[in-house]
Amino acid sequence: MWAATVLPERVPTHFGPGGEAGAWGWAAGAVTSLAVLTAGPVGTFSALARWVPRARWEWVDVPREQEWVDVPREQEWVDAGLGGRAAPAVAHRPAGVGTGMDVFAGSLTVAVVQAARSAGHGLPGWWSAVLAGWLVFTAGHVVVTCAVRYRPPAGVRAS
């Protein structure tokens, strides 16, 4: 909501590959879009972070499910019907992805305010680094999820 107090009435709403303003809109529309971009993922990932650890095993989709169920690492999760080692592994994931999305959305809000208030109306250079960092974080998260977290337990052959 900080943006609502500092944005001029006319703000850049779309930017080209070089960060230059390509389209313009009203401050109220920009503030609403930025609020939804921030609040939507916060609500979604917060709800998922609470739900995933409590979900029944059949609601958690992991590859080669039986390999995970047959190798219980956390007995209390198994007793609760949450499967073997997969349930604790997936419990933290929504919070990490949500945090990354919040950093992205928050930095975008600051960048749009700076662009609207600058003479050239382009995105600040630092935002390209934030965008690149967010893309690397997201890609890294996917790689770790696929190559490490869902890797079959030692001694189990993939089917």
Buried (B, 14 or more C-beta within 10 A) or exposed (E): EEBEEEBEEEBBBEBEEEBBBEEEEEBEEBBEBBBEBBEEBBEBBEEBBEEBBEBEBEEBEBEBBEBBBEBBBBEEBBEBEBBBBBBBBBBEBBBBBBBBBBBBBBBBBBBBBBBBEEEEBBBBEEBBEBBEBBEEBBEEBEEEBEEEBBEBEEEBEEE
